[in-house]
């Protein structure tokens, strides 16, 4: 099974997690979430995700590549990592590929990091 298919299966099964302050993560939950955080650990991918999620609807890869001083294959690689982590989805239409965010997975990350009861040090 591909990484993307595994991420989709886990997301649809509600695989993720209560906030970190409520309970420790199980091993499988930590592995699932780590894939998403690892994908976000690169500044280019974080910026790509920001461009995609802040757009109204979907974004063409042609609009994403102009925002970077990187080659098209490099941008495509970063988008593939985001897709396999389950953070974005895509569809090819003719020559171009269009991307949109996967809000259910972004909400899982947000819920995990929600720590309202944690006092600052």
C-alpha positions as CSV (number, residue, x, y, z in Angstrom):
1,X,0.0,0.0,0.0
2,X,1.4,3.5,-0.9
3,X,2.1,6.0,1.8
4,X,-0.8,8.2,0.5
5,X,-3.2,5.3,0.6
6,X,-2.1,4.4,4.1
7,X,-2.6,8.0,5.3
8,X,-6.0,8.1,3.7
9,X,-7.0,4.9,5.4
10,X,-5.8,6.0,8.8
11,X,-7.5,9.4,8.4
12,X,-10.8,7.9,7.4
13,X,-10.6,5.5,10.3
14,X,-10.1,8.5,12.7
15,X,-6.6,7.3,13.5
16,X,-5.5,10.4,15.2
17,X,-5.3,11.8,18.5
18,X,-6.5,13.7,21.5
19,X,-4.5,16.7,22.5
20,X,-1.0,16.0,23.8
21,X,-2.0,17.3,27.2
22,X,-4.8,14.7,27.5
23,X,-3.0,11.4,26.8
24,X,0.3,10.1,25.5
25,X,0.4,9.0,21.8
26,X,0.4,5.4,21.0
27,X,3.2,4.1,18.7
28,X,1.0,3.9,15.6
29,X,-0.5,7.4,16.3
30,X,3.0,8.9,16.6
31,X,4.1,7.3,13.4
32,X,1.0,8.6,11.6
33,X,1.4,12.1,12.8
34,X,5.2,12.2,12.4
35,X,4.7,11.6,8.6
36,X,2.7,14.8,8.4
37,X,5.1,16.8,10.6
38,X,8.1,15.5,8.7
39,X,6.5,16.8,5.5
40,X,6.0,20.2,7.1
41,X,9.6,20.2,8.3
42,X,10.9,21.7,5.1
43,X,10.4,25.5,4.5
44,X,9.5,25.0,0.9
45,X,6.8,22.4,1.7
46,X,5.5,24.6,4.5
47,X,5.2,27.5,2.2
48,X,3.6,25.4,-0.5
49,X,1.0,24.2,2.0
50,X,0.4,27.8,3.0
51,X,-0.1,28.9,-0.6
52,X,-2.5,26.0,-1.2
53,X,-4.6,26.4,2.0
54,X,-4.8,30.2,1.7
55,X,-6.1,30.0,-1.9
56,X,-9.8,30.1,-2.6
57,X,-10.4,26.5,-3.7
58,X,-7.8,24.7,-5.7
59,X,-4.4,25.9,-7.1
60,X,-2.8,25.0,-10.3
61,X,0.8,23.8,-10.1
62,X,1.6,26.5,-12.7
63,X,0.7,29.1,-10.1
64,X,2.8,27.5,-7.4
65,X,6.0,27.2,-9.4
66,X,6.2,30.9,-10.1
67,X,6.3,31.7,-6.4
68,X,9.7,29.9,-6.0
69,X,13.2,30.2,-7.4
70,X,13.2,26.4,-7.8
71,X,12.9,24.1,-10.8
72,X,9.5,22.5,-11.7
73,X,10.7,19.0,-10.9
74,X,11.8,20.2,-7.4
75,X,8.4,21.8,-6.8
76,X,6.7,18.6,-8.0
77,X,8.8,16.5,-5.6
78,X,7.8,18.7,-2.6
79,X,4.1,18.5,-3.7
80,X,4.4,14.7,-3.9
81,X,5.7,14.6,-0.3
82,X,2.8,16.8,0.9
83,X,0.3,14.5,-1.0
84,X,1.8,11.3,0.4
85,X,1.6,12.7,3.9
86,X,-2.1,13.3,3.4
87,X,-1.9,17.1,3.7
88,X,-3.0,18.0,0.2
89,X,-4.8,16.2,-2.6
90,X,-4.5,16.6,-6.4
91,X,-6.1,16.0,-9.7
92,X,-4.5,16.0,-13.2
93,X,-6.4,17.9,-15.8
94,X,-4.7,17.8,-19.2
95,X,-1.2,19.2,-18.8
96,X,-1.7,20.7,-15.3
97,X,-2.2,19.3,-11.8
98,X,-4.5,21.1,-9.4
99,X,-4.0,20.9,-5.6
100,X,-6.3,21.6,-2.6
101,X,-5.8,21.1,1.1
102,X,-7.1,18.0,3.1
103,X,-8.8,19.9,6.0
104,X,-9.6,16.7,7.9
105,X,-5.8,15.9,8.3
106,X,-4.9,19.6,9.1
107,X,-7.6,19.6,11.8
108,X,-6.1,16.5,13.3
109,X,-2.7,18.2,13.6
110,X,-4.4,21.3,15.1
111,X,-6.3,19.2,17.6
112,X,-3.2,17.3,18.6
113,X,-1.4,20.6,19.4
114,X,-4.4,22.2,21.1
115,X,-3.1,22.6,24.7
116,X,-5.4,25.1,26.4
117,X,-4.6,23.8,29.9
118,X,-0.9,23.9,29.5
119,X,0.6,26.8,31.5
120,X,3.5,28.7,30.0
121,X,6.9,28.1,31.7
